[in-house]
Amino acid sequence: TVGEKMIDTRNVGLAAYLKMREIKLLGIKEGNVFVFECSDKTLRDWEIEYVNSCCFKHDRELMSLRKLMSRE
């Protein structure tokens, strides 16, 4: 449709953030690429919003804890 734009990402944290923000997930392409419908922002806009969010901080801390667990 006119004005429809798709963005895609392999970043699972960003994909979860987009879903949380109610951006419509259109599907998953081969290679684990999440495809979203978004007409108001670019992928770069969403990436910047995500890294400035508390969600990004949570994801970073979660990964740190997983690394600690894998050392045992």
C-alpha positions in Angstrom: 0.0 0.0 0.0 1.0 3.6 -0.4 3.1 4.9 2.5 3.9 1.4 3.8 7.5 0.8 4.7 9.2 -2.3 5.9 12.2 -2.5 8.2 14.2 -5.6 9.1 16.6 -6.5 11.8 18.5 -9.6 13.1 18.7 -7.9 16.5 16.4 -9.9 18.8 16.4 -7.2 21.5 15.4 -4.6 19.0 12.7 -6.9 17.5 11.3 -7.4 21.0 11.3 -3.7 21.6 9.5 -3.0 18.3 6.9 -5.6 19.3 6.5 -4.0 22.7 5.9 -0.7 20.9 3.2 -2.4 18.9 5.0 -2.3 15.6 3.4 -5.0 13.3 5.7 -8.0 12.7 5.1 -9.2 9.1 7.3 -12.3 9.3 10.7 -13.8 9.7 13.0 -14.2 6.7 15.6 -16.9 6.3 18.6 -16.2 8.4 16.4 -15.1 11.4 15.6 -11.6 10.0 12.6 -10.0 11.6 10.5 -7.9 9.2 8.2 -5.2 10.5 5.8 -2.8 8.9 6.6 0.8 9.9 5.7 4.0 8.1 6.7 6.6 10.6 10.3 5.9 11.5 13.4 4.4 9.9 15.4 1.5 11.3 18.1 3.9 12.4 15.5 5.9 14.3 14.3 2.8 16.1 17.8 1.7 16.9 18.6 5.0 18.5 15.4 5.0 20.5 16.1 1.4 21.7 19.7 2.0 22.8 18.4 5.0 24.8 15.7 3.0 26.5 15.6 1.1 29.8 14.9 -2.1 27.7 18.4 -1.9 26.2 19.9 -1.6 29.6 17.9 -4.6 30.8 19.0 -6.7 27.7 22.7 -5.7 28.3 22.4 -6.8 32.0 20.7 -10.0 31.0 23.5 -10.9 28.6 26.1 -10.2 31.3 24.3 -12.6 33.7 24.2 -15.3 31.0 27.9 -14.9 30.5 28.5 -15.4 34.2 26.3 -18.5 34.2 28.2 -20.0 31.2 31.5 -19.7 33.1 30.5 -22.3 35.7 
